[in-house]
Amino acid sequence: MSDIAPRPPATPEGVHPFPHRHLTGIQGLQPWEIMFLLDEAEQWIALNRGSAQARHDHRLAGLTQINAFFENSTRTLLSFEIAGKRLGADVVNMAVAQSSVKKGETLIDTAVTLNAMHADVIVIRHEASGAVDLIADKVDCPVLNAGDGRHEHPTQALLDALTIRRRKGRIEGLTVAICGDVLHSRVARSNILSLTALNAQVRVVGPPTLIPAAIDRMGVSVHTDFDEGIAGADVVMMLRLQRERMAGGYVPSPREYHALYGLTPDRLKQAAPDALVMHPGPMNRGVEIDSVVADDPDRSAITEQVEMGVAVRMACLDVLTRTRRGVEGWA
């Protein structure tokens, strides 16, 4: 692993490094805005690796962060909660199972209710694409998208980009193969947007039934043969087979899927000799990836992705609340 020094933001002179009020997606961000968030995250990696006493900063002290997760989550929810607490925020997790949404309240009414509580930042995860944008339009504070339907998962794309940059020293010019259930994956969409913006060569690899129509318009090459798709790739990013989102027969069976599209040690030989293996989690071991590959300390960056997630989310919470905190030179 190469712990590179933070790079200066590649922001054009006279341009605000991140003028956005919310982070609802990667789409619409300039390359230098993505790089700015990655650079901002670098400082938090060292803090998070420090002693228990050193793993705290108080810049968000007195601010209230609401994590409104309308869809189940383990990694993302915990990551945002830890990020907020390490920055000193008062973090409140909204229990959706007991929320008024389950009693028939509309999403707009929920947004109005959250706004009336005067939160300082709201993190939202929702099963419907576009739900986060809808709530962002109705509240007075910054909103962070923690995943909405098949639409986007911006902080996952940022942590993946940070992981790649730290391991490989760069993103530009790398070949990244995103493999598996691309059709149902908001992670894939956000990664395609971020990695192509940062001048990586992106391939999508999977069975025809799990490749979105016209995805080549996003600047990627499409491969339905797995070995061909990962040949020579610098990064092999596997995706979870999202059976809970599948209403029909997208794949014959998990066993057959693994036979054709599972990442095994033999298949990994098709990629570059030093290819990095990634997975956003949770993993279906023995379906999209073999345990021996997922747990390889030299090739796998899966646990590092989780670590980078806390740093990236700390950076996003910090940046989006600077105007609210009256940080000098930030408007």
Residue, then its C-alpha position, 0 to 999 in steps of 0.5 A: m500500500s502506498d500512503i501518498a501525500p495529499r494532493p492540492p485540489a486541482t481547482p481552476e484559479g478563482v473557482h470555488p472548490f465545492p460550491h454545492r449545497h448538497l451531495t445527492g450524486i456524482q453527476g454534475l460534479q466537476p473533476w476538480e470537485i471530486m478531487f477536492l473531496l478526495d484530498e479533504a478525506e486524506q487528513w481524516i485517514a491519519l486521525n482515524r488511525g490514531s489512538a482512541q484519544a486522538r480520533h476526535d475533532h470537534r469542528l461539528a460540535g453543537l450541530t445535529q446530524i440526522n441519519a434518515f435510513f428508509e432502507n436497511s444498511t449496516r456499513t453505510l449507516l455505521s460509517f456515517e454515524i462514526a464519521g459524525k461522532r468523530l467530528g463532534a456532531d450530535v448524531v441521531n439515527m432515525a428508526v424507520a421501522q417505527s417511523s411515521v412513513k410506515k404509518g402512511e406519511t408521505l415522503i414530502d411530509t417527512a421532509v417537512t417534519l425533519n426540516a422543522m427539527h432544525a437539523d444541520v445536516i441530513v443523511i438519507r438512504h431510500e429505496a426509491s430513485g430520486a427520493v433524496d433530491l426530493i427531500a433536499d428541495k424541501v429542507d434548509c440544511p445540507v443533504l447527503n445521499a447515502g444511496d437512493g434506489r438504482h440512482e446513485h451512491p456518491t460517497q461509495a464512489l468517492l471512497d472507491a476512488l480514494t482507495i484506488r488512488r492510494r493503492k495505485g498512486r493515480i486514477e487517470g489512465l487506469t483500466v477499471a472493470i466493474c463486474g456483475d449486477v450492473l443493472h441494479s447497482r447505484v454503486a456502479r453508476s456512481n463509480i462510472l460517473s466518477l472514474t470516467a470524470l477522472n479519466a480512467q478507462v471503465r469497462v462494465v462486465g456481466p451477463p446481458t440480462l444484468i447490463p443496462a441498455a445503452i450504458d455505453r453512452m456513459g463512456v464505458s465499454v461493455h463486455t459479456d465475457f468475463d475473462e475478456g472483460i477483466a483482461g489486463a485490468d488494473v482494478v477488478m471491482m465486483l458487485r453484489l448480486q442483488r437478488e432482492r431487487m430481481a423480480g424475474g429470472y435474471v440469472p439461472s442460479p447463483r451456482e451457474y452465475h458463479a461458474l460464468y461470472g464469479l471471481t476466482p484465483d484462476r480468473l484473476k490471472q486474466a487481469a494485470p499481475d498487480a490488479l486490485v480487487m474491490h467489492p462494496g459489500p456485503m459480499n455473497r462469498g462463493v457467488e460473485i467472489d471466492s473467499v480466497v480472493a476476497d481475503d488476499p491481503d496483497r490483492s484485495a482492498i475490501t477492508e480498506q474500502v470500509e476504512m476509506g468510507v469513514a474518512v470520505r464521509m467525515a470530509c463530506l460532512d465537514v465540507l457541506t457544513r462549512t457555510r453553516r458554521g461560518v468557516e472563513g472564506w467559505a461561502 
